[in-house]
């Protein structure tokens, strides 16, 4: 997935030597199944399979696609796994090194939602596209990978740990002193890495979507890797980061993207309506402000200072 994974754990006895191998195998399986950078991944094979033809894939790909389609429907299309063509057109994928005008125009003119044109057969572990859409799981696959790491540890009887992939985190149990695991959130700054705040967490997953790590200059503006499914264009929003907590990291990961796409007004409203715990960071001429919903409500109107 082009990044690093990490595990910190507390156990009363030394873990088996095979643990590291099992953890690496878990993330490798996600990468080999869902990567858009590996031509032979199940996902890329799906994107090449003729329309209407069923493709047997790894069960975990079916499960993640099903979850992505569900969140896409509930979010009103703010989360859409069918934005792969736009991601590639803007140079954030494996196909093009920089934005391509012709590809951008094609992606904007062909924007069917994934929910309408992807069919799945969970029992048979099969997927098919009934219209031309390029599936991209970058908004959910890392969160799923975190859940896979957690399941390996839980399966070996390890109950106290924190695991992460590129900032997506899941914590279980406690540290040796019975306190929660400390997780830090970065300030949404593009030119430096600095801590915005920390949280003490236990038995929860946390994911953040933002516009400050994966971006590129395009003409006179900076464009983010997050694609607005409704326009087929990089997201332009006052919201520069959204953090979501949930039981599973795949869910938190997808909702962080969806709420960021929904924006400063509709995002908090959706989170409130669904009972999600979400923290929105807003970039304005006055600096960085926060809007908290649910467990983050106490942070509403907090200021992080200048950009």
TIGU-119963 format. One record per residue (C-alpha): x negated, y negated, z; residue in three letters; chain; residue number from 1. Coordinates in Angstrom, 3 decimals, always signed. Example, Ala and Ser with C-alpha at 12.3 -4.5 7.8 and 13.67 -1.06 7.14 Angstrom:
% TIGU-119963
+----------+----------+----------+------+-----+-----+
!       px !       py !       pz ! type ! mol ! seq !
+----------+----------+----------+------+-----+-----+
!  -12.300 !   +4.500 !   +7.800 !  Ala !   A !   1 !
!  -13.670 !   +1.060 !   +7.140 !  Ser !   A !   2 !
+----------+----------+----------+------+-----+-----+
% end
This chain:
% TIGU-119963
+----------+----------+----------+------+-----+-----+
!       px !       py !       pz ! type ! mol ! seq !
+----------+----------+----------+------+-----+-----+
!   +0.000 !   +0.000 !   +0.000 !  Unk !   A !   1 !
!   -2.998 !   -2.281 !   -0.408 !  Unk !   A !   2 !
!   -3.455 !   -2.926 !   +3.286 !  Unk !   A !   3 !
!   -4.418 !   -1.300 !   +6.590 !  Unk !   A !   4 !
!   -2.487 !   +0.711 !   +9.131 !  Unk !   A !   5 !
!   -3.258 !   +0.839 !  +12.821 !  Unk !   A !   6 !
!   -2.224 !   +2.850 !  +15.866 !  Unk !   A !   7 !
!   -2.861 !   +2.047 !  +19.509 !  Unk !   A !   8 !
!   -1.640 !   +4.659 !  +21.959 !  Unk !   A !   9 !
!   -1.676 !   +5.537 !  +25.643 !  Unk !   A !  10 !
!   -1.736 !   +9.244 !  +26.505 !  Unk !   A !  11 !
!   -2.594 !  +11.197 !  +29.647 !  Unk !   A !  12 !
!   -4.705 !  +13.649 !  +27.647 !  Unk !   A !  13 !
!   -6.868 !  +13.302 !  +24.571 !  Unk !   A !  14 !
!   -4.812 !  +13.661 !  +21.353 !  Unk !   A !  15 !
!   -5.564 !  +16.584 !  +19.085 !  Unk !   A !  16 !
!   -8.253 !  +15.937 !  +16.428 !  Unk !   A !  17 !
!   -5.659 !  +16.591 !  +13.751 !  Unk !   A !  18 !
!   -3.650 !  +13.517 !  +14.796 !  Unk !   A !  19 !
!   -5.586 !  +11.066 !  +12.642 !  Unk !   A !  20 !
!   -5.242 !  +13.370 !   +9.640 !  Unk !   A !  21 !
!   -1.489 !  +13.612 !  +10.173 !  Unk !   A !  22 !
!   -1.139 !   +9.836 !  +10.488 !  Unk !   A !  23 !
!   -3.116 !   +9.230 !   +7.294 !  Unk !   A !  24 !
!   -1.070 !  +11.876 !   +5.491 !  Unk !   A !  25 !
!   +2.146 !  +10.129 !   +6.541 !  Unk !   A !  26 !
!   +1.181 !   +6.773 !   +5.039 !  Unk !   A !  27 !
!   -0.360 !   +8.444 !   +1.984 !  Unk !   A !  28 !
!   +2.959 !  +10.175 !   +1.333 !  Unk !   A !  29 !
!   +4.788 !   +6.832 !   +1.384 !  Unk !   A !  30 !
!   +2.191 !   +5.240 !   -0.889 !  Unk !   A !  31 !
!   +2.181 !   +8.138 !   -3.339 !  Unk !   A !  32 !
!   +5.971 !   +8.160 !   -3.444 !  Unk !   A !  33 !
!   +6.882 !   +4.449 !   -3.466 !  Unk !   A !  34 !
!   +3.901 !   +2.522 !   -4.850 !  Unk !   A !  35 !
!   +4.375 !   +0.321 !   -7.902 !  Unk !   A !  36 !
!   +0.585 !   +0.371 !   -8.379 !  Unk !   A !  37 !
!   +0.300 !   +4.127 !   -8.916 !  Unk !   A !  38 !
!   +1.677 !   +5.207 !  -12.313 !  Unk !   A !  39 !
!   +2.439 !   +8.727 !  -11.091 !  Unk !   A !  40 !
!   +4.344 !   +7.748 !   -7.950 !  Unk !   A !  41 !
!   +7.917 !   +9.014 !   -7.790 !  Unk !   A !  42 !
!   +9.129 !   +5.415 !   -7.977 !  Unk !   A !  43 !
!   +7.232 !   +4.611 !  -11.158 !  Unk !   A !  44 !
!   +8.372 !   +7.870 !  -12.732 !  Unk !   A !  45 !
!  +11.942 !   +6.795 !  -11.956 !  Unk !   A !  46 !
!  +11.320 !   +3.439 !  -13.648 !  Unk !   A !  47 !
!  +10.155 !   +5.294 !  -16.791 !  Unk !   A !  48 !
!  +12.836 !   +7.971 !  -16.853 !  Unk !   A !  49 !
!  +15.394 !   +7.482 !  -19.665 !  Unk !   A !  50 !
!  +18.675 !   +5.908 !  -18.608 !  Unk !   A !  51 !
!  +21.265 !   +8.374 !  -17.380 !  Unk !   A !  52 !
!  +18.727 !  +11.151 !  -16.719 !  Unk !   A !  53 !
!  +18.463 !  +12.496 !  -13.174 !  Unk !   A !  54 !
!  +14.981 !  +12.664 !  -11.638 !  Unk !   A !  55 !
!  +14.209 !  +14.898 !   -8.660 !  Unk !   A !  56 !
!  +12.127 !  +12.888 !   -6.190 !  Unk !   A !  57 !
!  +10.768 !  +13.172 !   -2.672 !  Unk !   A !  58 !
!  +13.619 !  +13.162 !   -0.116 !  Unk !   A !  59 !
!  +12.146 !  +10.143 !   +1.646 !  Unk !   A !  60 !
!  +12.410 !   +8.089 !   -1.554 !  Unk !   A !  61 !
!  +16.107 !   +8.923 !   -1.798 !  Unk !   A !  62 !
!  +16.598 !   +7.917 !   +1.837 !  Unk !   A !  63 !
!  +14.794 !   +4.589 !   +1.441 !  Unk !   A !  64 !
!  +16.651 !   +3.775 !   -1.789 !  Unk !   A !  65 !
!  +19.945 !   +4.583 !   -0.035 !  Unk !   A !  66 !
!  +19.059 !   +2.261 !   +2.844 !  Unk !   A !  67 !
!  +17.987 !   -0.467 !   +0.431 !  Unk !   A !  68 !
!  +21.252 !   -0.211 !   -1.494 !  Unk !   A !  69 !
!  +23.256 !   -0.319 !   +1.744 !  Unk !   A !  70 !
!  +21.511 !   -3.456 !   +3.009 !  Unk !   A !  71 !
!  +21.823 !   -4.962 !   -0.455 !  Unk !   A !  72 !
!  +25.580 !   -4.504 !   -0.352 !  Unk !   A !  73 !
!  +26.015 !   -5.812 !   +3.204 !  Unk !   A !  74 !
!  +23.794 !   -8.842 !   +2.493 !  Unk !   A !  75 !
!  +25.760 !   -9.787 !   -0.602 !  Unk !   A !  76 !
!  +22.797 !   -9.050 !   -2.851 !  Unk !   A !  77 !
!  +20.255 !  -11.100 !   -0.891 !  Unk !   A !  78 !
!  +18.230 !   -7.910 !   -0.607 !  Unk !   A !  79 !
!  +17.931 !   -6.146 !   -3.956 !  Unk !   A !  80 !
!  +15.544 !   -3.334 !   -4.807 !  Unk !   A !  81 !
!  +16.126 !   -4.035 !   -8.503 !  Unk !   A !  82 !
!  +13.837 !   -7.093 !   -8.732 !  Unk !   A !  83 !
!  +10.828 !   -5.186 !  -10.041 !  Unk !   A !  84 !
!  +10.829 !   -6.848 !  -13.463 !  Unk !   A !  85 !
!  +10.791 !  -10.333 !  -11.911 !  Unk !   A !  86 !
!   +8.040 !   -9.361 !   -9.454 !  Unk !   A !  87 !
!   +5.901 !   -8.168 !  -12.349 !  Unk !   A !  88 !
!   +6.750 !  -11.178 !  -14.552 !  Unk !   A !  89 !
!   +5.516 !  -13.601 !  -11.906 !  Unk !   A !  90 !
!   +2.198 !  -11.769 !  -11.564 !  Unk !   A !  91 !
!   +2.805 !  -10.234 !   -8.141 !  Unk !   A !  92 !
!   +2.750 !   -6.653 !   -9.367 !  Unk !   A !  93 !
!   +0.360 !   -4.333 !  -11.147 !  Unk !   A !  94 !
!   +1.287 !   -5.139 !  -14.764 !  Unk !   A !  95 !
!   +0.393 !   -8.828 !  -15.187 !  Unk !   A !  96 !
!   -2.463 !  -10.774 !  -13.559 !  Unk !   A !  97 !
!   -0.560 !  -14.078 !  -13.722 !  Unk !   A !  98 !
!   +2.940 !  -15.374 !  -14.561 !  Unk !   A !  99 !
!   +4.089 !  -14.652 !  -18.091 !  Unk !   A ! 100 !
!   +6.722 !  -16.981 !  -19.568 !  Unk !   A ! 101 !
!   +8.229 !  -14.434 !  -21.927 !  Unk !   A ! 102 !
!   +8.521 !  -11.810 !  -19.188 !  Unk !   A ! 103 !
!   +9.975 !  -14.391 !  -16.769 !  Unk !   A ! 104 !
!  +12.673 !  -15.340 !  -19.279 !  Unk !   A ! 105 !
!  +13.510 !  -11.678 !  -19.901 !  Unk !   A ! 106 !
!  +13.754 !  -10.972 !  -16.169 !  Unk !   A ! 107 !
!  +16.029 !  -13.965 !  -15.614 !  Unk !   A ! 108 !
!  +18.331 !  -12.958 !  -18.476 !  Unk !   A ! 109 !
!  +18.603 !   -9.345 !  -17.282 !  Unk !   A ! 110 !
!  +19.549 !   -9.385 !  -13.609 !  Unk !   A ! 111 !
!  +22.008 !   -6.553 !  -12.902 !  Unk !   A ! 112 !
!  +22.096 !   -5.682 !   -9.197 !  Unk !   A ! 113 !
!  +20.576 !   -2.383 !   -8.212 !  Unk !   A ! 114 !
!  +23.751 !   -1.365 !   -6.385 !  Unk !   A ! 115 !
!  +25.649 !   -1.304 !   -9.672 !  Unk !   A ! 116 !
!  +23.190 !   +0.669 !  -11.753 !  Unk !   A ! 117 !
!  +21.320 !   +3.129 !   -9.509 !  Unk !   A ! 118 !
!  +22.978 !   +6.413 !   -8.613 !  Unk !   A ! 119 !
!  +21.667 !   +8.852 !   -6.048 !  Unk !   A ! 120 !
!  +22.363 !  +12.423 !   -5.057 !  Unk !   A ! 121 !
!  +21.055 !  +12.807 !   -1.509 !  Unk !   A ! 122 !
!  +21.864 !  +16.516 !   -1.308 !  Unk !   A ! 123 !
!  +19.923 !  +17.228 !   -4.480 !  Unk !   A ! 124 !
!  +17.239 !  +14.586 !   -3.803 !  Unk !   A ! 125 !
!  +17.859 !  +13.028 !   -7.222 !  Unk !   A ! 126 !
!  +18.020 !   +9.487 !   -8.570 !  Unk !   A ! 127 !
!  +18.961 !   +7.992 !  -11.917 !  Unk !   A ! 128 !
!  +19.333 !   +4.565 !  -13.505 !  Unk !   A ! 129 !
!  +22.397 !   +3.969 !  -15.629 !  Unk !   A ! 130 !
!  +21.161 !   +0.576 !  -16.860 !  Unk !   A ! 131 !
!  +17.675 !   -0.810 !  -17.324 !  Unk !   A ! 132 !
!  +16.337 !   -1.930 !  -13.949 !  Unk !   A ! 133 !
!  +12.858 !   -1.776 !  -12.457 !  Unk !   A ! 134 !
!  +13.073 !   -0.589 !   -8.860 !  Unk !   A ! 135 !
!  +10.689 !   -2.213 !   -6.387 !  Unk !   A ! 136 !
!  +10.586 !   -1.195 !   -2.710 !  Unk !   A ! 137 !
!   +7.981 !   -3.669 !   -1.466 !  Unk !   A ! 138 !
!  +10.570 !   -5.242 !   +0.837 !  Unk !   A ! 139 !
!  +11.202 !   -2.020 !   +2.720 !  Unk !   A ! 140 !
!   +8.454 !   +0.573 !   +2.067 !  Unk !   A ! 141 !
!   +5.936 !   -0.761 !   +4.596 !  Unk !   A ! 142 !
!   +8.574 !   -0.769 !   +7.286 !  Unk !   A ! 143 !
!   +9.410 !   +2.813 !   +6.356 !  Unk !   A ! 144 !
!   +5.710 !   +3.664 !   +6.559 !  Unk !   A ! 145 !
!   +5.603 !   +2.290 !  +10.101 !  Unk !   A ! 146 !
!   +8.549 !   +4.513 !  +11.012 !  Unk !   A ! 147 !
!   +6.697 !   +7.502 !   +9.540 !  Unk !   A ! 148 !
!   +3.656 !   +6.756 !  +11.720 !  Unk !   A ! 149 !
!   +5.919 !   +6.546 !  +14.762 !  Unk !   A ! 150 !
!   +7.573 !   +9.860 !  +13.930 !  Unk !   A ! 151 !
!   +4.181 !  +11.595 !  +13.732 !  Unk !   A ! 152 !
!   +3.294 !  +10.373 !  +17.227 !  Unk !   A ! 153 !
!   +6.679 !  +11.205 !  +18.707 !  Unk !   A ! 154 !
!   +6.484 !  +14.640 !  +17.098 !  Unk !   A ! 155 !
!   +3.247 !  +15.294 !  +18.967 !  Unk !   A ! 156 !
!   +4.727 !  +14.266 !  +22.289 !  Unk !   A ! 157 !
!   +3.100 !  +10.825 !  +22.415 !  Unk !   A ! 158 !
!   +5.636 !   +8.361 !  +23.796 !  Unk !   A ! 159 !
!   +3.577 !   +5.211 !  +24.455 !  Unk !   A ! 160 !
!   +2.185 !   +3.462 !  +21.392 !  Unk !   A ! 161 !
!   +2.332 !   +0.563 !  +18.968 !  Unk !   A ! 162 !
!   +1.881 !   +1.122 !  +15.223 !  Unk !   A ! 163 !
!   +1.641 !   -1.375 !  +12.400 !  Unk !   A ! 164 !
!   +1.183 !   -1.801 !   +8.669 !  Unk !   A ! 165 !
!   +0.356 !   -5.312 !   +7.471 !  Unk !   A ! 166 !
!   +2.266 !   -7.030 !  +10.270 !  Unk !   A ! 167 !
!   +5.271 !   -4.703 !  +10.364 !  Unk !   A ! 168 !
!   +5.293 !   -3.212 !  +13.861 !  Unk !   A ! 169 !
!   +7.030 !   -0.579 !  +15.958 !  Unk !   A ! 170 !
!   +6.408 !   -0.196 !  +19.683 !  Unk !   A ! 171 !
!   +7.451 !   +2.670 !  +21.932 !  Unk !   A ! 172 !
!   +7.036 !   +3.056 !  +25.673 !  Unk !   A ! 173 !
!   +4.552 !   +0.927 !  +27.578 !  Unk !   A ! 174 !
!   +0.907 !   +0.184 !  +28.147 !  Unk !   A ! 175 !
!   -1.004 !   +1.890 !  +31.000 !  Unk !   A ! 176 !
!   +0.063 !   -0.859 !  +33.448 !  Unk !   A ! 177 !
!   +3.751 !   -0.218 !  +32.574 !  Unk !   A ! 178 !
!   +4.098 !   -3.529 !  +30.726 !  Unk !   A ! 179 !
!   +5.256 !   -3.828 !  +27.135 !  Unk !   A ! 180 !
!   +3.013 !   -4.030 !  +24.104 !  Unk !   A ! 181 !
!   +1.980 !   -7.553 !  +23.103 !  Unk !   A ! 182 !
!   +2.744 !   -8.487 !  +19.486 !  Unk !   A ! 183 !
!   +1.680 !  -11.791 !  +17.969 !  Unk !   A ! 184 !
!   +3.369 !  -13.835 !  +15.258 !  Unk !   A ! 185 !
!   +1.229 !  -15.912 !  +12.928 !  Unk !   A ! 186 !
!   +1.890 !  -19.528 !  +12.115 !  Unk !   A ! 187 !
!   +3.193 !  -19.760 !   +8.537 !  Unk !   A ! 188 !
!   +0.076 !  -21.556 !   +7.270 !  Unk !   A ! 189 !
!   -1.352 !  -20.721 !   +3.849 !  Unk !   A ! 190 !
!   -4.897 !  -21.979 !   +4.466 !  Unk !   A ! 191 !
!   -5.654 !  -20.542 !   +7.891 !  Unk !   A ! 192 !
!   -4.730 !  -17.751 !  +10.288 !  Unk !   A ! 193 !
!   -3.533 !  -18.895 !  +13.688 !  Unk !   A ! 194 !
!   -1.228 !  -17.515 !  +16.348 !  Unk !   A ! 195 !
!   +2.206 !  -19.103 !  +16.729 !  Unk !   A ! 196 !
!   +3.447 !  -17.114 !  +19.717 !  Unk !   A ! 197 !
!   +3.407 !  -13.665 !  +21.325 !  Unk !   A ! 198 !
!   +6.110 !  -11.280 !  +22.473 !  Unk !   A ! 199 !
!   +6.020 !   -8.374 !  +24.903 !  Unk !   A ! 200 !
!   +7.972 !   -5.527 !  +23.308 !  Unk !   A ! 201 !
!   +8.925 !   -1.928 !  +23.974 !  Unk !   A ! 202 !
!  +11.070 !   +0.565 !  +22.077 !  Unk !   A ! 203 !
!  +11.712 !   -1.784 !  +19.181 !  Unk !   A ! 204 !
!  +10.528 !   -2.487 !  +15.649 !  Unk !   A ! 205 !
!   +9.622 !   -5.960 !  +14.400 !  Unk !   A ! 206 !
!   +9.090 !   -7.177 !  +10.840 !  Unk !   A ! 207 !
!   +8.343 !  -10.582 !   +9.334 !  Unk !   A ! 208 !
!   +8.908 !  -11.904 !   +5.838 !  Unk !   A ! 209 !
!   +7.188 !  -15.143 !   +4.843 !  Unk !   A ! 210 !
!   +5.938 !  -17.336 !   +2.016 !  Unk !   A ! 211 !
!   +2.461 !  -17.991 !   +3.381 !  Unk !   A ! 212 !
!   +0.400 !  -14.852 !   +2.640 !  Unk !   A ! 213 !
!   +1.366 !  -13.612 !   -0.826 !  Unk !   A ! 214 !
!   +1.683 !  -16.626 !   -3.107 !  Unk !   A ! 215 !
!   +0.113 !  -18.220 !   -6.150 !  Unk !   A ! 216 !
!   -0.214 !  -21.657 !   -7.700 !  Unk !   A ! 217 !
!   +1.985 !  -22.115 !  -10.780 !  Unk !   A ! 218 !
!   +1.609 !  -25.466 !  -12.481 !  Unk !   A ! 219 !
!   +2.148 !  -28.164 !   -9.874 !  Unk !   A ! 220 !
!   +3.879 !  -25.897 !   -7.359 !  Unk !   A ! 221 !
!   +3.212 !  -22.941 !   -5.100 !  Unk !   A ! 222 !
!   +5.450 !  -19.914 !   -5.626 !  Unk !   A ! 223 !
!   +6.080 !  -17.101 !   -3.169 !  Unk !   A ! 224 !
!   +6.134 !  -13.374 !   -3.903 !  Unk !   A ! 225 !
!   +9.701 !  -13.161 !   -2.543 !  Unk !   A ! 226 !
!  +12.123 !  -13.102 !   -5.465 !  Unk !   A ! 227 !
!  +15.615 !  -14.555 !   -5.146 !  Unk !   A ! 228 !
!  +17.739 !  -11.795 !   -6.725 !  Unk !   A ! 229 !
!  +20.435 !  -14.271 !   -7.701 !  Unk !   A ! 230 !
!  +18.110 !  -16.324 !   -9.919 !  Unk !   A ! 231 !
!  +15.297 !  -13.919 !  -10.748 !  Unk !   A ! 232 !
!  +12.895 !  -16.673 !   -9.650 !  Unk !   A ! 233 !
!  +10.488 !  -16.971 !   -6.707 !  Unk !   A ! 234 !
!  +12.331 !  -18.124 !   -3.627 !  Unk !   A ! 235 !
!  +12.404 !  -21.874 !   -3.035 !  Unk !   A ! 236 !
!  +13.556 !  -22.498 !   +0.495 !  Unk !   A ! 237 !
!  +12.916 !  -24.488 !   +3.635 !  Unk !   A ! 238 !
!  +12.654 !  -21.158 !   +5.455 !  Unk !   A ! 239 !
!   +9.002 !  -20.141 !   +5.482 !  Unk !   A ! 240 !
!   +9.265 !  -17.078 !   +7.742 !  Unk !   A ! 241 !
!  +11.877 !  -14.775 !   +9.256 !  Unk !   A ! 242 !
!  +11.195 !  -12.204 !  +11.960 !  Unk !   A ! 243 !
!  +13.743 !   -9.472 !  +12.700 !  Unk !   A ! 244 !
!  +13.815 !   -6.778 !  +15.365 !  Unk !   A ! 245 !
!  +15.684 !   -3.491 !  +15.026 !  Unk !   A ! 246 !
!  +15.499 !   +0.122 !  +16.127 !  Unk !   A ! 247 !
!  +13.722 !   +1.139 !  +12.927 !  Unk !   A ! 248 !
!  +11.110 !   -0.869 !  +11.063 !  Unk !   A ! 249 !
!  +12.522 !   -0.171 !   +7.597 !  Unk !   A ! 250 !
!  +15.755 !   -1.875 !   +8.666 !  Unk !   A ! 251 !
!  +13.901 !   -4.828 !  +10.208 !  Unk !   A ! 252 !
!  +11.710 !   -5.139 !   +7.108 !  Unk !   A ! 253 !
!  +14.607 !   -5.283 !   +4.654 !  Unk !   A ! 254 !
!  +16.682 !   -7.660 !   +6.753 !  Unk !   A ! 255 !
!  +13.747 !  -10.042 !   +7.217 !  Unk !   A ! 256 !
!  +13.629 !  -10.368 !   +3.420 !  Unk !   A ! 257 !
!  +17.397 !  -10.654 !   +3.041 !  Unk !   A ! 258 !
!  +17.735 !  -13.361 !   +5.701 !  Unk !   A ! 259 !
!  +14.872 !  -15.327 !   +4.193 !  Unk !   A ! 260 !
!  +16.604 !  -15.273 !   +0.809 !  Unk !   A ! 261 !
!  +19.884 !  -16.377 !   +2.402 !  Unk !   A ! 262 !
!  +18.164 !  -19.482 !   +3.755 !  Unk !   A ! 263 !
!  +18.425 !  -21.962 !   +6.580 !  Unk !   A ! 264 !
!  +22.228 !  -22.053 !   +6.842 !  Unk !   A ! 265 !
!  +23.580 !  -18.738 !   +5.531 !  Unk !   A ! 266 !
!  +20.733 !  -16.692 !   +7.049 !  Unk !   A ! 267 !
!  +21.457 !  -17.457 !  +10.723 !  Unk !   A ! 268 !
!  +25.194 !  -17.154 !  +10.029 !  Unk !   A ! 269 !
!  +24.706 !  -13.666 !   +8.573 !  Unk !   A ! 270 !
!  +22.444 !  -12.627 !  +11.468 !  Unk !   A ! 271 !
!  +25.010 !  -13.880 !  +13.990 !  Unk !   A ! 272 !
!  +27.840 !  -12.098 !  +12.184 !  Unk !   A ! 273 !
!  +25.979 !   -8.767 !  +12.110 !  Unk !   A ! 274 !
!  +24.514 !   -9.020 !  +15.602 !  Unk !   A ! 275 !
!  +20.925 !   -9.103 !  +14.336 !  Unk !   A ! 276 !
!  +18.037 !  -10.464 !  +16.405 !  Unk !   A ! 277 !
!  +16.258 !  -12.900 !  +14.102 !  Unk !   A ! 278 !
!  +13.861 !  -15.825 !  +14.335 !  Unk !   A ! 279 !
!  +13.788 !  -18.319 !  +11.448 !  Unk !   A ! 280 !
!  +10.858 !  -20.710 !  +10.987 !  Unk !   A ! 281 !
!  +11.786 !  -23.809 !   +9.005 !  Unk !   A ! 282 !
!   +9.260 !  -26.010 !   +7.198 !  Unk !   A ! 283 !
!  +10.248 !  -29.688 !   +6.962 !  Unk !   A ! 284 !
!   +8.677 !  -33.136 !   +6.807 !  Unk !   A ! 285 !
!   +8.760 !  -33.155 !  +10.593 !  Unk !   A ! 286 !
!   +6.736 !  -29.962 !  +10.932 !  Unk !   A ! 287 !
!   +7.767 !  -26.414 !  +11.808 !  Unk !   A ! 288 !
!  +11.027 !  -25.768 !  +13.658 !  Unk !   A ! 289 !
!  +12.603 !  -22.509 !  +14.806 !  Unk !   A ! 290 !
!  +16.155 !  -21.179 !  +14.774 !  Unk !   A ! 291 !
!  +16.734 !  -18.145 !  +16.976 !  Unk !   A ! 292 !
!  +19.649 !  -15.711 !  +16.828 !  Unk !   A ! 293 !
!  +20.476 !  -12.956 !  +19.310 !  Unk !   A ! 294 !
!  +17.461 !  -12.047 !  +21.437 !  Unk !   A ! 295 !
!  +15.603 !  -15.032 !  +19.946 !  Unk !   A ! 296 !
!  +18.357 !  -17.569 !  +20.714 !  Unk !   A ! 297 !
!  +16.357 !  -19.232 !  +23.497 !  Unk !   A ! 298 !
!  +13.783 !  -20.320 !  +20.908 !  Unk !   A ! 299 !
!  +16.267 !  -22.369 !  +18.867 !  Unk !   A ! 300 !
!  +15.093 !  -25.918 !  +18.223 !  Unk !   A ! 301 !
!  +11.574 !  -25.058 !  +19.364 !  Unk !   A ! 302 !
!   +8.821 !  -26.891 !  +17.502 !  Unk !   A ! 303 !
!   +5.572 !  -25.344 !  +16.286 !  Unk !   A ! 304 !
!   +4.104 !  -28.754 !  +15.440 !  Unk !   A ! 305 !
!   +2.749 !  -29.913 !  +12.108 !  Unk !   A ! 306 !
!   +2.411 !  -27.596 !   +9.081 !  Unk !   A ! 307 !
+----------+----------+----------+------+-----+-----+
% end
